[in-house]
Amino acid sequence: MINQKKVLAIIPARGGSKGLPGKNIRPLNGMPLVAWPIQTALNSKYIDRVIVTTDDPEIAKIAQEYGAEVPFIRPAEFAKDTSPSSEAIIHAIQFCTETDGTYDYTVLLEPTSPLTESSDVDRALETLVSSKGLAIVGTCKVEATHPVYCATIGEDSLLKPFNRDNFAKPIRRQDVDELFFFEGSLYISEVKKYLETQTFYHELTLPYVVPAWKALEIDTLLDFFKVEAVMKNKELLNLIN
């Protein structure tokens, strides 16, 4: 609980990854991928209940071994390739509300962002509860991929500036507007607002800004190697929150 408000953590882990089969149970630095957000949620000071929503019995078994609850197997209609994540989240919230009473906040942690730490969740919750916001999401500053440095390829096969008139004038990084992208490390919302809007993004959404290394996501086998290297060398790389 935080300020007498109940907090439900939901970890979505579908079994049918097309890009990398078995991704959610593939080992990462000594644990299955799905175990990392479970560990993060269980170590939070404020989360009251940690559940995994999955359609896969093997993922369910592993999730339970690492301490999460799997109170249901996700219905097939919410586990299709085309199913929006909001359907699975709403189903999980409604199930837990019916069996365990009302929750005030929901935290969504995805296995594909295993570098998120319990301290991130706790700080984000504290920020949200002490503000006028109704949701908070992980964001990261855009650096080298800022639109001002991007280009398109024209029909004549030549590069065209994407976000400015021409390439002639160099633009220093410190002179461009700061932009932030949604990097997926965490999503938190007041439950009532989420059920109403079915999204974490609206006019009352706050940013939780993370360093670039925490924004690494796992979608490919190469991503596994990158994230594992970061996990094993955090002290050497002087990576801090």
C-alpha positions in Angstrom: 0.0 0.0 0.0 0.9 3.6 -0.5 -1.0 6.3 1.5 -3.5 3.6 2.3 -4.1 2.9 -1.4 -3.9 -0.7 -2.7 -1.5 -1.4 -5.6 -1.9 -4.3 -8.0 1.1 -5.3 -10.3 0.2 -7.0 -13.6 2.9 -8.7 -15.6 1.7 -9.7 -19.1 3.6 -12.7 -20.6 2.0 -14.3 -23.6 3.3 -17.6 -24.9 3.1 -17.0 -28.6 6.1 -14.7 -29.4 6.5 -14.8 -33.2 9.8 -12.9 -33.4 11.6 -14.9 -30.7 9.8 -18.2 -29.8 9.9 -18.9 -26.0 11.2 -15.4 -25.3 9.5 -15.0 -21.9 11.1 -18.1 -20.5 14.5 -17.8 -22.2 17.3 -17.5 -19.6 18.7 -14.0 -18.9 21.6 -13.7 -16.5 20.6 -16.7 -14.5 16.8 -16.3 -14.5 14.0 -16.7 -17.1 13.0 -13.4 -18.6 9.6 -13.3 -17.0 11.2 -13.7 -13.5 12.8 -10.2 -13.7 9.7 -8.1 -13.5 8.3 -10.6 -10.9 11.4 -10.0 -8.7 11.1 -6.2 -9.3 7.4 -6.2 -8.2 7.9 -8.4 -5.2 10.7 -6.2 -3.9 8.6 -3.0 -4.2 7.7 -1.4 -0.9 4.2 -0.6 -2.1 2.9 -3.3 -4.3 0.3 -5.5 -2.5 -0.3 -8.2 -5.1 1.8 -9.5 -8.1 0.0 -11.4 -10.8 1.1 -12.8 -14.2 -1.5 -12.9 -17.0 -0.5 -15.6 -19.5 -2.1 -18.1 -21.9 0.9 -20.5 -21.5 0.9 -23.2 -18.8 4.7 -23.3 -18.8 5.1 -19.6 -18.3 2.4 -19.9 -15.5 4.4 -22.6 -13.8 7.7 -20.6 -13.9 6.0 -17.5 -12.7 4.6 -19.2 -9.7 8.0 -20.7 -8.9 9.4 -17.2 -8.8 6.7 -16.0 -6.4 4.0 -14.4 -8.6 0.4 -15.4 -8.5 -1.2 -16.8 -11.7 -4.9 -16.8 -10.6 -6.2 -17.6 -14.1 -5.0 -18.7 -17.5 -5.6 -15.8 -19.9 -8.7 -16.4 -22.1 -7.8 -17.1 -25.7 -9.8 -14.1 -27.0 -7.3 -11.8 -25.0 -4.2 -13.7 -26.2 -4.3 -13.3 -30.0 -1.6 -11.6 -32.0 -4.1 -8.9 -32.7 -5.4 -8.5 -29.2 -4.7 -5.0 -27.7 -2.8 -5.2 -24.4 -5.6 -3.2 -22.7 -8.0 -6.2 -23.0 -5.7 -8.4 -20.9 -5.0 -5.6 -18.4 -8.7 -4.9 -17.9 -9.5 -8.6 -17.6 -6.8 -8.9 -14.9 -8.0 -5.9 -13.0 -11.6 -7.0 -13.1 -10.7 -10.6 -12.0 -8.7 -9.4 -9.1 -11.3 -6.8 -8.0 -14.0 -9.5 -8.0 -11.9 -11.9 -5.9 -9.9 -9.5 -3.7 -11.7 -6.2 -3.6 -10.9 -2.9 -5.1 -7.4 -1.7 -6.1 -6.5 2.0 -6.3 -3.4 1.7 -8.6 -2.2 -0.7 -11.1 1.4 -1.2 -12.1 2.2 -2.8 -15.5 5.7 -4.3 -15.8 6.7 -6.0 -19.0 9.2 -8.8 -19.3 10.8 -7.1 -22.3 12.1 -4.3 -19.9 14.1 -6.4 -17.4 16.3 -3.5 -16.3 13.5 -1.8 -14.4 14.2 -2.0 -10.6 11.9 -1.9 -7.6 13.3 1.5 -6.7 12.0 2.8 -10.1 8.6 1.5 -9.3 8.6 3.0 -5.8 9.8 6.4 -7.0 7.3 6.5 -9.8 4.4 5.6 -7.4 5.6 8.2 -4.9 5.7 10.8 -7.7 2.2 9.9 -8.9 0.6 9.8 -5.5 2.0 13.2 -4.6 0.9 14.9 -7.8 -2.3 15.8 -9.6 -1.5 13.2 -12.3 -3.5 10.0 -12.7 -0.8 8.0 -14.6 2.9 7.8 -15.0 4.9 6.1 -17.7 8.6 5.4 -18.4 10.3 7.8 -20.8 13.8 8.4 -22.0 15.5 11.4 -23.6 16.0 11.2 -27.4 19.6 11.6 -28.2 21.3 10.6 -31.5 18.0 9.6 -33.1 16.5 13.1 -32.6 14.3 13.9 -35.6 16.5 16.9 -36.4 19.3 14.5 -37.3 17.1 12.1 -39.3 16.6 11.9 -43.0 14.4 10.3 -45.6 15.4 8.7 -48.9 13.7 10.4 -51.9 12.4 8.8 -55.1 15.7 10.0 -56.6 17.6 7.9 -54.0 19.1 11.0 -52.4 18.9 11.9 -48.7 16.3 14.5 -47.8 16.2 16.3 -44.4 13.4 15.1 -42.3 12.8 17.9 -39.8 14.6 20.9 -41.3 15.0 22.8 -44.6 18.5 21.6 -45.5 21.7 19.9 -44.3 23.9 22.9 -44.8 23.8 24.3 -41.2 25.2 22.0 -38.5 23.0 21.7 -35.5 24.6 21.2 -32.1 22.9 18.7 -29.8 22.6 21.3 -27.0 20.6 23.6 -29.3 17.8 21.2 -30.2 14.5 20.9 -28.2 14.5 18.0 -25.7 12.3 15.2 -26.8 11.3 12.0 -24.9 10.1 8.7 -26.1 8.0 6.1 -24.4 10.4 3.3 -23.6 8.3 0.7 -21.8 10.1 0.3 -18.5 6.9 0.8 -16.4 3.3 2.0 -16.6 1.3 3.0 -13.6 -2.3 4.3 -13.5 -5.1 5.0 -11.1 -7.3 2.0 -11.7 -10.5 4.0 -12.2 -8.8 6.2 -14.8 -7.4 3.2 -16.7 -10.8 1.4 -16.8 -12.3 4.7 -18.1 -9.7 5.4 -20.8 -8.2 2.0 -21.4 -4.8 3.6 -21.8 -1.9 5.0 -19.7 -1.6 8.0 -22.0 -3.8 11.0 -21.6 -3.8 14.6 -20.5 -2.9 13.6 -16.9 0.0 11.4 -17.6 3.4 12.1 -15.9 6.8 11.1 -17.2 9.2 8.9 -15.2 12.5 9.6 -16.9 15.1 6.8 -17.0 18.7 6.8 -18.3 19.3 5.3 -21.7 20.7 2.0 -20.4 17.5 1.3 -18.6 15.5 1.9 -21.7 16.9 -1.2 -23.4 14.2 -3.6 -24.4 14.3 -7.2 -25.4 12.7 -8.1 -28.8 15.5 -10.1 -30.5 18.3 -12.5 -29.5 20.8 -9.7 -29.9 18.9 -7.7 -27.3 19.4 -10.6 -24.8 23.1 -10.3 -25.2 23.1 -6.5 -24.9 20.9 -6.5 -21.7 22.9 -9.4 -20.1 26.1 -7.5 -20.8 24.7 -4.5 -19.0 23.5 -6.6 -16.0 26.9 -8.1 -15.6 28.9 -4.9 -15.9 26.8 -2.3 -14.1 29.5 -1.4 -11.6 32.2 -1.4 -14.3 30.1 0.9 -16.5 29.3 3.1 -13.5 25.6 2.7 -14.3 23.4 4.3 -11.6 19.7 5.1 -11.3 
